[in-house]
Every structure is written in structure tokens, then in C-alpha cells.
Amino acid sequence: MGGLWGVVLAAAFLVLPAGPFLFPTIYGLDERGVALSNPLASDRKPWSRFVAYRQYPDAVQLLFDPSNPRGWWLTGHLLYFNGNRDLVMATVKRHLAPQATRPAPAHTPRPPAADRPRGSTAR
């Protein structure tokens, strides 16, 4: 299936998307946006690409807008803290709001057995 070039192409398809997980990624936050860089790629995303953030004990996740196609497939970027939690969070909070908690779905309790008609499949 393509010999040596097929192997090289297959390796590229496997390694490139996994680059952020395989290689150290350097993040930069400034007033223009978020810069990401690793040995395979570099990218800059403006703050307008993100709609909110979710904070974890060791990282912050910048969330994409779920109303556009990119937000359907990708949740966002996870930025790990490196002893700079306060500085990172201050920058993120200047540009984004925390993710709103979604209300729990409405739940209608099942009526007691005595109130259901016989043979009913009410749930």
C-alpha cells in the first residue's frame, strides 16, 4: 500500500494530531489571544474563538462556542498550570466568563401505583 511513502504518510496521520499529547506544548496568553507551540505546529487563536472557561485543580480549559461546527467536534484547549495559576487565571478571567452551570433536566416523578390506571405504561 504505497511502500515507504505509505508508511511515512500513515505515520504523519497518526503523529500530527497527537502532537500536543506526545510533545511538550508551550502556551502563551496575551491581550490578542492564546498562542500554542510544539515541535510539529504552532497556532494562535484570538479570545473571540472561546466563549467560556472551566477551571480544574491543575489546569484551565478554554471552551469553544458549541453553536458553530468547530465547537461540535472540539471542546476547547486545556492549558496546564506551571506554577503560574494566579497569572493564568487573571488573564483568562479578563477575557472570558466561567462556564455557566446547566440546570438539571426537569424530572416528573412517577405517580404512585394506586394512581395509575391498570395496564398503563406511564413512566
PAKOL-386404 format. One record per atom (N, C-alpha, C, CB): x, y, z; residue number from 1. Coordinates in steps of 0.05 Angstrom, whole numbers, padded with zeros to 5 digits. Glycine has a CB too. Layout:
+--------+--------+--------+------+
|   east |  north |     up | timi |
+--------+--------+--------+------+
|      X |      Y |      Z |  NUM |
...
+--------+--------+--------+------+
END
This chain:
+--------+--------+--------+------+
|   east |  north |     up | timi |
+--------+--------+--------+------+
|  00017 | -00024 |  00000 |    1 |
|  00000 |  00000 |  00000 |    1 |
|  00017 |  00025 |  00000 |    1 |
| -00019 |  00000 |  00024 |    1 |
|  00033 |  00028 | -00021 |    2 |
|  00048 |  00053 | -00023 |    2 |
|  00077 |  00050 | -00015 |    2 |
|  00035 |  00074 | -00008 |    2 |
|  00085 |  00027 | -00005 |    3 |
|  00113 |  00023 |  00003 |    3 |
|  00121 |  00042 |  00025 |    3 |
|  00131 |  00026 | -00021 |    3 |
|  00145 |  00052 |  00023 |    4 |
|  00157 |  00070 |  00043 |    4 |
|  00140 |  00096 |  00046 |    4 |
|  00186 |  00077 |  00036 |    4 |
|  00131 |  00107 |  00024 |    5 |
|  00115 |  00132 |  00026 |    5 |
|  00089 |  00127 |  00040 |    5 |
|  00110 |  00143 | -00002 |    5 |
|  00077 |  00104 |  00037 |    6 |
|  00053 |  00097 |  00051 |    6 |
|  00057 |  00096 |  00081 |    6 |
|  00042 |  00071 |  00041 |    6 |
|  00080 |  00085 |  00089 |    7 |
|  00087 |  00084 |  00118 |    7 |
|  00091 |  00112 |  00129 |    7 |
|  00112 |  00067 |  00122 |    7 |
|  00106 |  00129 |  00113 |    8 |
|  00111 |  00156 |  00122 |    8 |
|  00084 |  00172 |  00124 |    8 |
|  00130 |  00171 |  00102 |    8 |
|  00067 |  00169 |  00105 |    9 |
|  00041 |  00182 |  00105 |    9 |
|  00024 |  00173 |  00129 |    9 |
|  00026 |  00178 |  00079 |    9 |
|  00023 |  00147 |  00133 |   10 |
|  00008 |  00136 |  00156 |   10 |
|  00019 |  00146 |  00183 |   10 |
|  00008 |  00105 |  00155 |   10 |
|  00045 |  00147 |  00185 |   11 |
|  00058 |  00157 |  00210 |   11 |
|  00050 |  00186 |  00214 |   11 |
|  00088 |  00153 |  00209 |   11 |
|  00050 |  00202 |  00193 |   12 |
|  00043 |  00230 |  00195 |   12 |
|  00014 |  00233 |  00204 |   12 |
|  00047 |  00245 |  00168 |   12 |
| -00004 |  00217 |  00193 |   13 |
| -00032 |  00218 |  00201 |   13 |
| -00036 |  00210 |  00230 |   13 |
| -00049 |  00201 |  00183 |   13 |
| -00019 |  00193 |  00240 |   14 |
| -00021 |  00185 |  00268 |   14 |
| -00007 |  00204 |  00287 |   14 |
| -00009 |  00157 |  00271 |   14 |
|  00016 |  00214 |  00280 |   15 |
|  00032 |  00231 |  00298 |   15 |
|  00022 |  00260 |  00299 |   15 |
|  00061 |  00229 |  00290 |   15 |
|  00016 |  00272 |  00276 |   16 |
|  00009 |  00300 |  00276 |   16 |
| -00015 |  00307 |  00294 |   16 |
|  00003 |  00309 |  00248 |   16 |
| -00037 |  00293 |  00292 |   17 |
| -00059 |  00300 |  00310 |   17 |
| -00053 |  00295 |  00340 |   17 |
| -00084 |  00285 |  00303 |   17 |
| -00035 |  00277 |  00345 |   18 |
| -00028 |  00270 |  00373 |   18 |
| -00004 |  00287 |  00383 |   18 |
| -00021 |  00241 |  00375 |   18 |
|  00005 |  00306 |  00366 |   19 |
|  00028 |  00322 |  00374 |   19 |
|  00026 |  00335 |  00401 |   19 |
|  00032 |  00343 |  00354 |   19 |
|  00004 |  00348 |  00408 |   20 |
|  00002 |  00361 |  00434 |   20 |
|  00004 |  00341 |  00457 |   20 |
| -00024 |  00376 |  00436 |   20 |
| -00003 |  00316 |  00452 |   21 |
| -00001 |  00296 |  00473 |   21 |
|  00027 |  00283 |  00475 |   21 |
| -00022 |  00275 |  00469 |   21 |
|  00041 |  00282 |  00452 |   22 |
|  00067 |  00269 |  00450 |   22 |
|  00090 |  00287 |  00456 |   22 |
|  00070 |  00256 |  00424 |   22 |
|  00087 |  00313 |  00449 |   23 |
|  00109 |  00332 |  00452 |   23 |
|  00101 |  00354 |  00471 |   23 |
|  00117 |  00344 |  00425 |   23 |
|  00121 |  00366 |  00485 |   24 |
|  00114 |  00388 |  00503 |   24 |
|  00102 |  00412 |  00486 |   24 |
|  00139 |  00398 |  00519 |   24 |
|  00081 |  00423 |  00497 |   25 |
|  00068 |  00446 |  00484 |   25 |
|  00072 |  00470 |  00501 |   25 |
|  00038 |  00440 |  00478 |   25 |
|  00080 |  00492 |  00489 |   26 |
|  00084 |  00517 |  00503 |   26 |
|  00060 |  00535 |  00496 |   26 |
|  00111 |  00531 |  00495 |   26 |
|  00048 |  00547 |  00517 |   27 |
|  00025 |  00564 |  00514 |   27 |
|  00033 |  00593 |  00521 |   27 |
|  00002 |  00555 |  00532 |   27 |
|  00022 |  00612 |  00507 |   28 |
|  00027 |  00640 |  00513 |   28 |
|  00000 |  00654 |  00513 |   28 |
|  00046 |  00652 |  00492 |   28 |
| -00005 |  00669 |  00534 |   29 |
| -00030 |  00684 |  00536 |   29 |
| -00023 |  00714 |  00536 |   29 |
| -00046 |  00677 |  00562 |   29 |
| -00037 |  00729 |  00519 |   30 |
| -00033 |  00758 |  00519 |   30 |
| -00060 |  00771 |  00512 |   30 |
| -00011 |  00767 |  00500 |   30 |
| -00060 |  00797 |  00507 |   31 |
| -00085 |  00811 |  00501 |   31 |
| -00097 |  00803 |  00474 |   31 |
| -00080 |  00841 |  00502 |   31 |
| -00080 |  00792 |  00456 |   32 |
| -00090 |  00785 |  00430 |   32 |
| -00103 |  00757 |  00429 |   32 |
| -00068 |  00785 |  00410 |   32 |
| -00094 |  00739 |  00447 |   33 |
| -00105 |  00712 |  00448 |   33 |
| -00087 |  00692 |  00460 |   33 |
| -00112 |  00704 |  00420 |   33 |
| -00089 |  00667 |  00450 |   34 |
| -00075 |  00645 |  00461 |   34 |
| -00056 |  00634 |  00439 |   34 |
| -00094 |  00622 |  00472 |   34 |
| -00031 |  00632 |  00445 |   35 |
| -00012 |  00620 |  00426 |   35 |
| -00004 |  00593 |  00436 |   35 |
|  00013 |  00639 |  00422 |   35 |
| -00003 |  00573 |  00417 |   36 |
|  00005 |  00546 |  00424 |   36 |
|  00027 |  00538 |  00405 |   36 |
| -00020 |  00526 |  00421 |   36 |
|  00048 |  00525 |  00417 |   37 |
|  00071 |  00518 |  00400 |   37 |
|  00083 |  00491 |  00410 |   37 |
|  00092 |  00540 |  00400 |   37 |
|  00087 |  00473 |  00392 |   38 |
|  00102 |  00448 |  00398 |   38 |
|  00120 |  00442 |  00374 |   38 |
|  00083 |  00424 |  00404 |   38 |
|  00137 |  00421 |  00375 |   39 |
|  00155 |  00417 |  00352 |   39 |
|  00141 |  00412 |  00325 |   39 |
|  00172 |  00393 |  00359 |   39 |
|  00116 |  00404 |  00325 |   40 |
|  00102 |  00398 |  00300 |   40 |
|  00085 |  00421 |  00289 |   40 |
|  00085 |  00374 |  00303 |   40 |
|  00077 |  00439 |  00306 |   41 |
|  00059 |  00460 |  00297 |   41 |
|  00059 |  00484 |  00316 |   41 |
|  00031 |  00449 |  00294 |   41 |
|  00049 |  00506 |  00306 |   42 |
|  00044 |  00529 |  00323 |   42 |
|  00019 |  00543 |  00313 |   42 |
|  00068 |  00550 |  00323 |   42 |
|  00004 |  00555 |  00332 |   43 |
| -00022 |  00567 |  00325 |   43 |
| -00028 |  00589 |  00344 |   43 |
| -00044 |  00545 |  00325 |   43 |
| -00044 |  00608 |  00335 |   44 |
| -00053 |  00630 |  00353 |   44 |
| -00083 |  00632 |  00349 |   44 |
| -00038 |  00657 |  00346 |   44 |
| -00097 |  00632 |  00371 |   45 |
| -00126 |  00635 |  00370 |   45 |
| -00134 |  00660 |  00385 |   45 |
| -00141 |  00610 |  00381 |   45 |
| -00150 |  00678 |  00373 |   46 |
| -00159 |  00702 |  00388 |   46 |
| -00179 |  00694 |  00409 |   46 |
| -00171 |  00722 |  00368 |   46 |
| -00182 |  00711 |  00429 |   47 |
| -00200 |  00706 |  00451 |   47 |
| -00229 |  00703 |  00441 |   47 |
| -00199 |  00729 |  00471 |   47 |
| -00236 |  00715 |  00418 |   48 |
| -00263 |  00713 |  00407 |   48 |
| -00270 |  00685 |  00399 |   48 |
| -00266 |  00732 |  00384 |   48 |
| -00251 |  00667 |  00396 |   49 |
| -00257 |  00639 |  00388 |   49 |
| -00267 |  00623 |  00412 |   49 |
| -00231 |  00626 |  00377 |   49 |
| -00263 |  00633 |  00436 |   50 |
| -00272 |  00619 |  00460 |   50 |
| -00296 |  00634 |  00473 |   50 |
| -00248 |  00617 |  00481 |   50 |
| -00313 |  00619 |  00486 |   51 |
| -00337 |  00631 |  00498 |   51 |
| -00336 |  00630 |  00528 |   51 |
| -00362 |  00617 |  00488 |   51 |
| -00322 |  00612 |  00540 |   52 |
| -00321 |  00609 |  00569 |   52 |
| -00297 |  00592 |  00577 |   52 |
| -00348 |  00596 |  00580 |   52 |
| -00294 |  00589 |  00603 |   53 |
| -00272 |  00572 |  00613 |   53 |
| -00283 |  00554 |  00635 |   53 |
| -00249 |  00589 |  00623 |   53 |
| -00269 |  00532 |  00640 |   54 |
| -00275 |  00514 |  00662 |   54 |
| -00249 |  00509 |  00677 |   54 |
| -00287 |  00487 |  00651 |   54 |
| -00249 |  00514 |  00703 |   55 |
| -00224 |  00512 |  00718 |   55 |
| -00222 |  00485 |  00732 |   55 |
| -00222 |  00535 |  00739 |   55 |
| -00198 |  00473 |  00732 |   56 |
| -00192 |  00448 |  00746 |   56 |
| -00170 |  00454 |  00765 |   56 |
| -00185 |  00426 |  00725 |   56 |
| -00163 |  00435 |  00783 |   57 |
| -00142 |  00440 |  00802 |   57 |
| -00115 |  00445 |  00789 |   57 |
| -00140 |  00416 |  00821 |   57 |
| -00109 |  00432 |  00767 |   58 |
| -00083 |  00434 |  00754 |   58 |
| -00083 |  00447 |  00727 |   58 |
| -00070 |  00407 |  00753 |   58 |
| -00107 |  00456 |  00717 |   59 |
| -00109 |  00467 |  00690 |   59 |
| -00134 |  00484 |  00687 |   59 |
| -00109 |  00444 |  00670 |   59 |
| -00135 |  00497 |  00665 |   60 |
| -00159 |  00512 |  00657 |   60 |
| -00166 |  00504 |  00628 |   60 |
| -00156 |  00543 |  00660 |   60 |
| -00191 |  00500 |  00623 |   61 |
| -00200 |  00492 |  00596 |   61 |
| -00214 |  00516 |  00584 |   61 |
| -00218 |  00467 |  00596 |   61 |
| -00204 |  00525 |  00561 |   62 |
| -00217 |  00546 |  00545 |   62 |
| -00236 |  00533 |  00526 |   62 |
| -00196 |  00564 |  00530 |   62 |
| -00262 |  00540 |  00528 |   63 |
| -00283 |  00526 |  00513 |   63 |
| -00291 |  00540 |  00488 |   63 |
| -00307 |  00523 |  00531 |   63 |
| -00293 |  00525 |  00466 |   64 |
| -00303 |  00535 |  00441 |   64 |
| -00333 |  00539 |  00442 |   64 |
| -00295 |  00516 |  00417 |   64 |
| -00344 |  00555 |  00424 |   65 |
| -00372 |  00560 |  00422 |   65 |
| -00386 |  00535 |  00410 |   65 |
| -00378 |  00585 |  00404 |   65 |
| -00404 |  00523 |  00425 |   66 |
| -00417 |  00499 |  00415 |   66 |
| -00438 |  00505 |  00393 |   66 |
| -00431 |  00484 |  00437 |   66 |
| -00443 |  00530 |  00387 |   67 |
| -00463 |  00536 |  00366 |   67 |
| -00450 |  00536 |  00338 |   67 |
| -00475 |  00563 |  00371 |   67 |
| -00423 |  00534 |  00336 |   68 |
| -00411 |  00532 |  00310 |   68 |
| -00399 |  00504 |  00306 |   68 |
| -00390 |  00554 |  00306 |   68 |
| -00394 |  00496 |  00282 |   69 |
| -00384 |  00468 |  00277 |   69 |
| -00359 |  00461 |  00291 |   69 |
| -00380 |  00465 |  00248 |   69 |
| -00340 |  00479 |  00295 |   70 |
| -00315 |  00472 |  00309 |   70 |
| -00322 |  00464 |  00338 |   70 |
| -00295 |  00496 |  00308 |   70 |
| -00341 |  00478 |  00350 |   71 |
| -00349 |  00472 |  00377 |   71 |
| -00364 |  00446 |  00380 |   71 |
| -00365 |  00494 |  00388 |   71 |
| -00375 |  00435 |  00358 |   72 |
| -00388 |  00409 |  00359 |   72 |
| -00368 |  00387 |  00362 |   72 |
| -00405 |  00405 |  00333 |   72 |
| -00344 |  00390 |  00349 |   73 |
| -00325 |  00369 |  00349 |   73 |
| -00304 |  00371 |  00371 |   73 |
| -00311 |  00367 |  00323 |   73 |
| -00296 |  00396 |  00377 |   74 |
| -00275 |  00401 |  00396 |   74 |
| -00286 |  00416 |  00420 |   74 |
| -00251 |  00416 |  00383 |   74 |
| -00278 |  00408 |  00443 |   75 |
| -00288 |  00422 |  00467 |   75 |
| -00273 |  00448 |  00472 |   75 |
| -00286 |  00404 |  00491 |   75 |
| -00247 |  00448 |  00468 |   76 |
| -00231 |  00472 |  00473 |   76 |
| -00202 |  00464 |  00477 |   76 |
| -00242 |  00488 |  00497 |   76 |
| -00188 |  00482 |  00490 |   77 |
| -00159 |  00477 |  00496 |   77 |
| -00156 |  00475 |  00526 |   77 |
| -00142 |  00500 |  00484 |   77 |
| -00141 |  00455 |  00534 |   78 |
| -00134 |  00451 |  00562 |   78 |
| -00106 |  00462 |  00567 |   78 |
| -00137 |  00421 |  00570 |   78 |
| -00104 |  00482 |  00584 |   79 |
| -00078 |  00494 |  00590 |   79 |
| -00070 |  00487 |  00618 |   79 |
| -00079 |  00525 |  00587 |   79 |
| -00048 |  00472 |  00621 |   80 |
| -00039 |  00464 |  00647 |   80 |
| -00023 |  00486 |  00660 |   80 |
| -00021 |  00439 |  00645 |   80 |
| -00026 |  00489 |  00687 |   81 |
| -00012 |  00509 |  00702 |   81 |
|  00017 |  00499 |  00706 |   81 |
| -00026 |  00515 |  00729 |   81 |
|  00035 |  00518 |  00707 |   82 |
|  00063 |  00511 |  00712 |   82 |
|  00074 |  00530 |  00734 |   82 |
|  00080 |  00513 |  00686 |   82 |
|  00061 |  00529 |  00757 |   83 |
|  00069 |  00547 |  00779 |   83 |
|  00059 |  00575 |  00774 |   83 |
|  00098 |  00546 |  00782 |   83 |
|  00042 |  00579 |  00755 |   84 |
|  00033 |  00606 |  00748 |   84 |
|  00002 |  00608 |  00748 |   84 |
|  00044 |  00615 |  00721 |   84 |
| -00011 |  00593 |  00765 |   85 |
| -00040 |  00592 |  00766 |   85 |
| -00053 |  00619 |  00768 |   85 |
| -00049 |  00575 |  00789 |   85 |
| -00043 |  00636 |  00786 |   86 |
| -00056 |  00662 |  00791 |   86 |
| -00053 |  00680 |  00766 |   86 |
| -00043 |  00676 |  00815 |   86 |
| -00030 |  00680 |  00753 |   87 |
| -00026 |  00697 |  00730 |   87 |
| -00044 |  00687 |  00706 |   87 |
|  00004 |  00696 |  00722 |   87 |
| -00044 |  00661 |  00702 |   88 |
| -00061 |  00650 |  00680 |   88 |
| -00090 |  00655 |  00685 |   88 |
| -00056 |  00619 |  00677 |   88 |
| -00100 |  00650 |  00709 |   89 |
| -00128 |  00654 |  00715 |   89 |
| -00136 |  00684 |  00713 |   89 |
| -00135 |  00643 |  00743 |   89 |
| -00118 |  00702 |  00721 |   90 |
| -00124 |  00730 |  00719 |   90 |
| -00127 |  00738 |  00690 |   90 |
| -00102 |  00747 |  00732 |   90 |
| -00110 |  00728 |  00672 |   91 |
| -00112 |  00734 |  00644 |   91 |
| -00138 |  00722 |  00632 |   91 |
| -00088 |  00723 |  00629 |   91 |
| -00143 |  00697 |  00638 |   92 |
| -00167 |  00684 |  00628 |   92 |
| -00193 |  00698 |  00637 |   92 |
| -00168 |  00654 |  00636 |   92 |
| -00194 |  00705 |  00663 |   93 |
| -00218 |  00718 |  00673 |   93 |
| -00222 |  00746 |  00661 |   93 |
| -00215 |  00721 |  00704 |   93 |
| -00201 |  00759 |  00652 |   94 |
| -00204 |  00785 |  00639 |   94 |
| -00218 |  00782 |  00612 |   94 |
| -00177 |  00798 |  00634 |   94 |
| -00216 |  00759 |  00599 |   95 |
| -00227 |  00756 |  00572 |   95 |
| -00251 |  00738 |  00570 |   95 |
| -00205 |  00745 |  00555 |   95 |
| -00255 |  00720 |  00589 |   96 |
| -00276 |  00700 |  00588 |   96 |
| -00292 |  00698 |  00614 |   96 |
| -00266 |  00673 |  00580 |   96 |
| -00316 |  00689 |  00612 |   97 |
| -00333 |  00684 |  00635 |   97 |
| -00331 |  00655 |  00642 |   97 |
| -00362 |  00693 |  00631 |   97 |
| -00335 |  00648 |  00668 |   98 |
| -00335 |  00619 |  00674 |   98 |
| -00359 |  00605 |  00660 |   98 |
| -00337 |  00615 |  00705 |   98 |
| -00356 |  00579 |  00656 |   99 |
| -00378 |  00565 |  00643 |   99 |
| -00402 |  00564 |  00661 |   99 |
| -00369 |  00536 |  00636 |   99 |
| -00425 |  00572 |  00651 |  100 |
| -00449 |  00571 |  00667 |  100 |
| -00457 |  00542 |  00672 |  100 |
| -00472 |  00586 |  00652 |  100 |
| -00466 |  00537 |  00696 |  101 |
| -00474 |  00510 |  00703 |  101 |
| -00502 |  00507 |  00690 |  101 |
| -00475 |  00505 |  00733 |  101 |
| -00506 |  00484 |  00679 |  102 |
| -00531 |  00478 |  00666 |  102 |
| -00550 |  00467 |  00687 |  102 |
| -00528 |  00459 |  00642 |  102 |
| -00576 |  00476 |  00686 |  103 |
| -00595 |  00465 |  00705 |  103 |
| -00600 |  00436 |  00699 |  103 |
| -00622 |  00481 |  00704 |  103 |
| -00606 |  00421 |  00720 |  104 |
| -00612 |  00392 |  00716 |  104 |
| -00637 |  00390 |  00700 |  104 |
| -00614 |  00378 |  00744 |  104 |
| -00639 |  00369 |  00684 |  105 |
| -00664 |  00366 |  00668 |  105 |
| -00688 |  00362 |  00686 |  105 |
| -00661 |  00342 |  00649 |  105 |
| -00711 |  00373 |  00677 |  106 |
| -00735 |  00371 |  00693 |  106 |
| -00743 |  00341 |  00695 |  106 |
| -00758 |  00387 |  00680 |  106 |
| -00751 |  00334 |  00719 |  107 |
| -00758 |  00306 |  00724 |  107 |
| -00786 |  00305 |  00736 |  107 |
| -00738 |  00292 |  00742 |  107 |
| -00804 |  00292 |  00723 |  108 |
| -00831 |  00288 |  00734 |  108 |
| -00831 |  00262 |  00749 |  108 |
| -00853 |  00290 |  00712 |  108 |
| -00837 |  00263 |  00775 |  109 |
| -00837 |  00237 |  00789 |  109 |
| -00859 |  00219 |  00779 |  109 |
| -00841 |  00242 |  00819 |  109 |
| -00854 |  00193 |  00780 |  110 |
| -00873 |  00174 |  00772 |  110 |
| -00896 |  00173 |  00792 |  110 |
| -00860 |  00145 |  00769 |  110 |
| -00921 |  00173 |  00782 |  111 |
| -00944 |  00172 |  00801 |  111 |
| -00944 |  00146 |  00817 |  111 |
| -00970 |  00177 |  00786 |  111 |
| -00955 |  00147 |  00841 |  112 |
| -00957 |  00122 |  00857 |  112 |
| -00973 |  00102 |  00842 |  112 |
| -00969 |  00128 |  00884 |  112 |
| -00968 |  00076 |  00847 |  113 |
| -00981 |  00054 |  00833 |  113 |
| -01011 |  00056 |  00835 |  113 |
| -00971 |  00027 |  00844 |  113 |
| -01022 |  00065 |  00858 |  114 |
| -01051 |  00067 |  00862 |  114 |
| -01063 |  00087 |  00844 |  114 |
| -01057 |  00074 |  00892 |  114 |
| -01049 |  00108 |  00835 |  115 |
| -01060 |  00129 |  00818 |  115 |
| -01058 |  00122 |  00788 |  115 |
| -01045 |  00154 |  00823 |  115 |
| -01044 |  00101 |  00781 |  116 |
| -01042 |  00094 |  00752 |  116 |
| -01064 |  00075 |  00745 |  116 |
| -01014 |  00081 |  00746 |  116 |
| -01075 |  00079 |  00721 |  117 |
| -01096 |  00060 |  00712 |  117 |
| -01082 |  00033 |  00706 |  117 |
| -01111 |  00071 |  00687 |  117 |
| -01097 |  00012 |  00708 |  118 |
| -01087 | -00015 |  00703 |  118 |
| -01078 | -00017 |  00673 |  118 |
| -01107 | -00037 |  00709 |  118 |
| -01056 | -00030 |  00668 |  119 |
| -01046 | -00033 |  00641 |  119 |
| -01032 | -00009 |  00630 |  119 |
| -01068 | -00041 |  00623 |  119 |
| -01029 |  00012 |  00646 |  120 |
| -01016 |  00037 |  00637 |  120 |
| -00986 |  00033 |  00636 |  120 |
| -01024 |  00061 |  00655 |  120 |
| -00974 |  00044 |  00616 |  121 |
| -00945 |  00043 |  00614 |  121 |
| -00933 |  00070 |  00621 |  121 |
| -00936 |  00035 |  00586 |  121 |
| -00948 |  00086 |  00636 |  122 |
| -00938 |  00113 |  00644 |  122 |
| -00912 |  00110 |  00660 |  122 |
| -00960 |  00128 |  00661 |  122 |
| -00894 |  00128 |  00654 |  123 |
| -00869 |  00127 |  00668 |  123 |
| -00863 |  00154 |  00680 |  123 |
| -00846 |  00119 |  00649 |  123 |
+--------+--------+--------+------+
END
